[in-house]
Amino acid sequence: MDYRIESDTMGEMRVPADALWGAQTQRSLENFPIGNQTMPTEILDAFATLKKGAALANRELGCLDERRCDAIAQAADEMLAHELDGNFPLVVWQTGSGTQSNMNVNEVLARRANQILGEDLCHPNDHVNMSQSSNDTFPTAMHIAAVSALRTQVIPAANALTQTFAGIERASSDAIKCGRTHLQDAVPLSFAQEVSGWRTMLETSVAQIEASLPGLCQLALGGTAVGTGLNAPQGFAEAAAAHIARLTGEPFVTAPNKFHALTSKDALVFAHGALNALASNLMKIANDVRWLASGPRLGLGEIEIPANEPGSSIMPGKVNPTQCEALTMVAVQVMGNHTTIGVAASQGNFELNVFMPVIAYNFLQSANLLADAMRSFDARCASGIRPKRDVMAHNLHTSLMLVTCLSPHIGYERAAAVAHKAHDEGCTLREACLALGYMDAAAFDAAFKPEEMI
């Protein structure tokens, strides 16, 4: 491999000849051979946006000349278009402030800007990183990436699954079934009512995610090293946030207190809490679906779900609820990520949190996994759910909990005696009630209407 010599404040480094990065990136690449989890693409995209926004703000404030600004902006656009992919090799497991990734972006954009200009006019620190610090750019990139992931991935996927459940509701309002509490038979409800619970879980989760967005739309940029804004001109924070808002179409604003913005990651914890709640709801929905579809002959078997692939390498004809299993595995991963994010966010010692890369990695993994899993579950399971009305009707009419409709007529204790007699003797509720002499046939038939109990 051919190399060139690059230098930073610590000396010279050999850098691959065709790489756009410089000495600091190379130094980090060699100092942190840990894992294979590279910095998420969403963080890099966010960096490209904020570097362009910062350059535009610096030009607006008279700190950066037009030629350099235009070249940096063009290089950032190329980075956003993924034309510079392959130049961002650094792993998550680096300095906790993300300094090396900030410098990786600075070096790549500076070198590319110089190629555009045809001369060496842009310096990674002096021009691309002008008015900035890693300490305010990395938290800014985290917020931009988080808002984008929630807006473009998680919320649309949840809304689509919500609409699928709404369609099932409309198609199954006439399917009456036995409810279940404590995994035991309970009073009736319609399948549409049961599904409406799933739908509302998703609607509630989306509302909770949307409630977290205002906090994420506050940007740390302009706080520089410790929140004081040292080396950033007056008005930079506001101007940069305005440019980022225009570039993204999201209502980003400068954070009112940069000391809070640099050291606290509570907005990300709060937003991931909504993702954690969504994961909990999806776990419940997936478990309900696979229980209701269990069988096909020895389980509940009240709904039919798509058969997507063979379920066993030894049992011919077996089909498993694999989409439910994938969704529940994603849910437990998200729950684990929430623990990681919460612990990492607690490590904001003095003026800076130094667990930011791992927070970013876990947050974006959760968002992407949830969005992908919901889309897959929607397309390959939920959209094919069909109530098995004959099984539902059979289970409904053999349920002992229908005795609840007799309580207003014969009282709770007598109704319980009817249920126990029917269970112990294997007879119907009607037979047990008449045998005990609590009601005659006409009175029982007038009171016993399961379809009206919903």
QUIPERA-V320009 format. One record per residue. PHI is phi in degrees with one decimal (999 if undefined). D_FIRST is the distance of its C-alpha to the first C-alpha in Angstrom with 1 decimal. Layout:
PHI | D_FIRST
PHI | D_FIRST
This chain:
999 | 0.0
-82.6 | 3.8
-125.7 | 6.5
-126.8 | 10.2
-100.2 | 13.2
-119.0 | 15.6
-133.2 | 18.9
-133.0 | 21.7
-68.7 | 25.0
-103.9 | 23.7
129.2 | 21.3
-92.6 | 17.7
-138.2 | 14.6
-86.4 | 10.9
-122.5 | 9.9
-50.9 | 7.0
-59.2 | 7.9
-92.8 | 9.6
-82.1 | 11.3
-84.0 | 15.0
-76.7 | 15.6
-119.8 | 16.1
-66.0 | 16.7
-67.6 | 19.4
-63.9 | 17.6
-62.4 | 14.6
-62.6 | 17.4
-65.9 | 19.2
-58.9 | 16.3
-84.3 | 16.2
-83.9 | 20.0
-128.4 | 21.1
-81.6 | 19.6
-121.3 | 22.9
67.7 | 23.5
-125.9 | 21.9
-88.6 | 24.2
-78.8 | 22.3
-56.4 | 24.5
-56.1 | 26.8
-56.0 | 26.3
-63.5 | 29.9
-68.6 | 29.1
-64.6 | 26.3
-60.7 | 28.7
-64.0 | 31.3
-61.5 | 29.1
-60.0 | 28.5
-64.6 | 32.3
-70.6 | 33.3
-67.8 | 30.9
-67.1 | 32.5
-60.4 | 35.9
-67.0 | 35.3
-63.0 | 34.3
-63.8 | 37.4
-66.6 | 39.6
-63.8 | 38.3
-66.8 | 39.0
-58.9 | 42.4
-91.8 | 43.3
79.3 | 42.4
-96.8 | 39.4
-130.0 | 36.6
-72.8 | 36.9
-65.0 | 36.8
-62.5 | 33.8
-63.4 | 31.5
-58.8 | 33.3
-62.7 | 32.8
-68.1 | 29.1
-63.7 | 28.6
-62.9 | 30.9
-65.6 | 29.1
-61.3 | 25.7
-64.8 | 27.5
-62.8 | 29.0
-64.5 | 25.7
-63.9 | 24.6
-63.9 | 27.9
-82.1 | 27.4
63.9 | 24.1
-81.6 | 22.2
-108.0 | 19.7
-55.4 | 19.2
98.1 | 15.8
-105.5 | 15.9
-128.5 | 18.3
-90.0 | 16.7
-75.3 | 19.3
-89.5 | 21.9
-63.4 | 25.7
-84.7 | 26.1
-130.7 | 25.4
-61.9 | 28.0
-68.4 | 31.2
-90.9 | 31.5
74.6 | 28.3
-56.9 | 27.3
-64.8 | 23.6
-70.8 | 23.7
-60.0 | 26.0
-70.8 | 23.6
-56.4 | 20.6
-65.0 | 22.9
-58.5 | 24.0
-67.0 | 20.6
-64.8 | 19.6
-66.4 | 23.0
-65.4 | 23.1
-65.8 | 19.9
-66.6 | 21.0
-61.4 | 24.5
-67.0 | 23.5
-63.8 | 21.8
-64.4 | 25.1
-75.8 | 27.1
79.5 | 25.2
-159.4 | 25.4
-84.4 | 24.6
-110.9 | 27.7
-104.6 | 26.7
-106.6 | 25.8
-54.8 | 24.8
-85.5 | 27.8
-72.6 | 30.3
-118.0 | 30.3
-66.3 | 28.6
-97.4 | 30.0
-56.1 | 33.3
67.4 | 36.4
-130.8 | 34.4
-141.0 | 33.3
-56.0 | 31.1
-69.4 | 34.5
-109.8 | 36.0
-76.5 | 33.1
-65.5 | 32.0
-62.8 | 35.7
-66.2 | 36.1
-61.3 | 33.1
-60.9 | 34.6
-69.0 | 37.9
-61.7 | 36.6
-65.1 | 34.6
-65.0 | 37.6
-61.4 | 40.0
-61.9 | 37.8
-63.1 | 37.4
-69.5 | 41.1
-69.2 | 42.3
-96.6 | 40.1
-115.5 | 39.6
-68.8 | 42.1
-62.8 | 45.2
-61.1 | 45.0
-65.6 | 44.4
-66.0 | 47.3
-64.7 | 49.5
-65.3 | 48.9
-65.5 | 49.8
-58.3 | 52.9
-65.4 | 54.0
-62.5 | 53.7
-64.8 | 55.9
-61.3 | 58.3
-66.3 | 58.6
-63.5 | 59.4
-56.7 | 62.1
-62.5 | 63.7
-88.1 | 63.8
-133.2 | 65.2
-67.0 | 67.9
-90.9 | 70.4
-89.3 | 68.7
-98.0 | 70.6
-142.4 | 69.3
-80.7 | 69.9
-78.3 | 68.1
-140.8 | 66.6
-132.3 | 66.5
58.9 | 65.5
61.5 | 64.5
-119.7 | 68.2
-59.2 | 70.3
-135.0 | 71.3
-74.8 | 73.2
-72.3 | 72.1
-155.4 | 69.8
-87.1 | 68.4
-62.0 | 64.9
-60.9 | 64.3
-64.8 | 65.2
-61.8 | 62.8
-65.6 | 60.0
-61.7 | 61.0
-64.8 | 60.0
-62.7 | 56.5
-59.1 | 56.3
-69.2 | 57.6
-57.8 | 55.1
-68.5 | 52.3
-60.8 | 54.2
-66.0 | 54.7
-62.8 | 51.0
-62.8 | 50.0
-62.5 | 52.6
-68.8 | 51.3
-63.4 | 47.7
-62.6 | 49.0
-67.6 | 51.0
-86.1 | 47.8
-65.3 | 46.2
-56.6 | 48.1
-66.1 | 46.7
-71.0 | 43.1
-81.2 | 43.8
-91.5 | 44.2
-106.4 | 41.1
-78.7 | 40.2
-54.8 | 38.5
108.3 | 40.3
-81.8 | 40.9
49.8 | 37.8
-73.2 | 37.5
-128.4 | 40.8
107.2 | 42.8
-83.0 | 44.5
81.5 | 42.4
-55.6 | 41.6
73.7 | 39.7
-107.6 | 40.4
-69.1 | 43.1
-56.9 | 46.4
92.0 | 46.1
-63.0 | 42.3
-57.2 | 42.6
-67.7 | 45.1
-67.4 | 43.4
-63.7 | 40.0
-62.1 | 41.7
-64.5 | 43.6
-66.8 | 40.6
-64.1 | 38.8
-60.9 | 42.0
-66.9 | 42.1
-68.2 | 38.5
-98.3 | 39.0
77.3 | 42.7
-110.0 | 43.3
-80.2 | 45.9
-71.2 | 43.6
-138.1 | 45.4
-73.7 | 44.6
-64.9 | 45.6
-68.2 | 49.0
-130.9 | 48.0
-72.9 | 44.5
-65.1 | 45.2
-67.8 | 45.8
-64.4 | 42.8
-81.2 | 40.3
-95.5 | 41.7
-104.0 | 43.2
-117.6 | 41.6
-65.0 | 45.0
-64.0 | 44.5
-72.6 | 41.6
-62.9 | 43.7
-62.7 | 46.6
-65.7 | 44.7
-69.4 | 43.1
-59.9 | 46.6
-67.4 | 47.5
-65.9 | 44.6
-64.9 | 45.9
-65.0 | 49.4
-61.2 | 48.0
-60.3 | 46.3
-63.2 | 49.7
-65.4 | 51.5
-67.2 | 49.1
-60.4 | 49.5
-63.4 | 53.3
-63.2 | 53.2
-62.5 | 51.0
-65.7 | 53.2
-58.0 | 56.3
-62.8 | 55.0
-73.3 | 54.1
-67.6 | 57.4
-64.6 | 59.4
-93.4 | 57.7
-62.5 | 58.0
141.4 | 59.7
-80.1 | 60.2
-113.2 | 63.5
-110.9 | 63.6
-113.8 | 62.1
-71.9 | 63.2
58.3 | 62.1
-88.9 | 63.3
-132.3 | 60.4
-112.7 | 58.2
-122.5 | 54.5
-59.8 | 52.1
-95.2 | 51.1
-94.8 | 47.4
-162.8 | 46.3
-58.8 | 47.9
-99.9 | 48.4
-149.5 | 48.5
-87.7 | 47.1
-125.4 | 50.5
-103.5 | 53.1
-62.1 | 53.6
85.0 | 54.4
-76.0 | 53.2
-128.5 | 51.7
-114.1 | 50.3
-80.6 | 49.9
-68.2 | 46.1
-65.0 | 45.6
-63.6 | 47.8
-67.8 | 45.8
-62.7 | 42.5
-64.3 | 44.1
-71.1 | 45.6
-66.1 | 42.3
-61.7 | 40.8
-59.5 | 43.9
-71.1 | 43.5
-63.8 | 39.8
-63.6 | 40.9
-62.5 | 43.7
-65.7 | 41.2
-61.1 | 39.0
-64.9 | 42.2
-63.1 | 42.7
-59.7 | 39.2
-65.0 | 39.6
-63.6 | 43.0
-65.9 | 42.0
-63.3 | 38.9
-67.8 | 41.1
-76.7 | 43.6
-97.1 | 41.1
-85.1 | 41.6
-70.6 | 42.4
54.9 | 44.0
-94.1 | 42.3
-154.4 | 39.1
-79.8 | 38.2
-119.3 | 35.1
-126.7 | 34.6
-66.5 | 33.6
-59.4 | 30.4
-70.5 | 32.1
-63.4 | 35.1
-60.7 | 33.1
-60.7 | 31.2
-70.4 | 34.5
-61.1 | 36.5
-70.6 | 34.2
-61.6 | 33.9
-59.1 | 37.7
-61.4 | 38.2
-68.7 | 35.8
-63.5 | 37.1
-62.0 | 40.7
-63.3 | 40.2
-62.0 | 38.6
-66.2 | 41.1
-65.2 | 44.0
-63.0 | 42.9
-67.5 | 42.5
-62.0 | 45.8
-62.6 | 47.6
-71.6 | 46.5
-110.3 | 46.8
-139.7 | 49.6
-57.5 | 51.7
-66.8 | 52.3
-106.6 | 53.8
-68.9 | 56.1
-133.3 | 59.7
-71.5 | 62.7
-96.4 | 64.7
-61.0 | 68.1
-67.5 | 70.2
-69.0 | 68.4
-59.4 | 68.6
-64.9 | 72.3
-61.4 | 73.1
-63.7 | 71.4
-61.0 | 73.1
-79.6 | 76.6
-101.8 | 76.2
-74.2 | 75.0
-74.2 | 77.5
-74.2 | 76.3
-65.5 | 78.2
-61.1 | 81.1
-57.2 | 80.0
-70.3 | 81.9
-87.8 | 85.1
-54.7 | 84.9
-63.9 | 86.7
-98.2 | 89.5
-121.8 | 90.1
93.0 | 88.2
-62.7 | 85.1
-68.4 | 86.7
-67.4 | 88.4
-63.3 | 85.3
-64.7 | 83.4
-63.5 | 86.2
-62.5 | 85.8
-62.6 | 82.0
-64.7 | 82.6
-63.6 | 85.4
-61.9 | 83.3
-67.4 | 80.4
-66.5 | 82.5
-101.8 | 84.6
68.6 | 82.0
-108.7 | 84.1
-81.5 | 83.4
-61.0 | 83.9
-62.2 | 86.8
-63.3 | 88.5
-67.1 | 88.0
-65.9 | 89.3
-68.4 | 92.4
-65.6 | 93.1
-79.4 | 93.1
75.7 | 95.4
-80.1 | 93.4
-149.1 | 93.4
-90.2 | 95.1
-60.8 | 93.3
-66.1 | 93.8
-66.1 | 92.7
-62.2 | 89.6
-64.5 | 88.6
-72.0 | 89.1
-88.1 | 86.9
-91.4 | 84.2
-134.1 | 81.9
-55.7 | 78.2
-65.9 | 77.0
-94.4 | 78.7
-87.2 | 77.1
-87.4 | 73.8
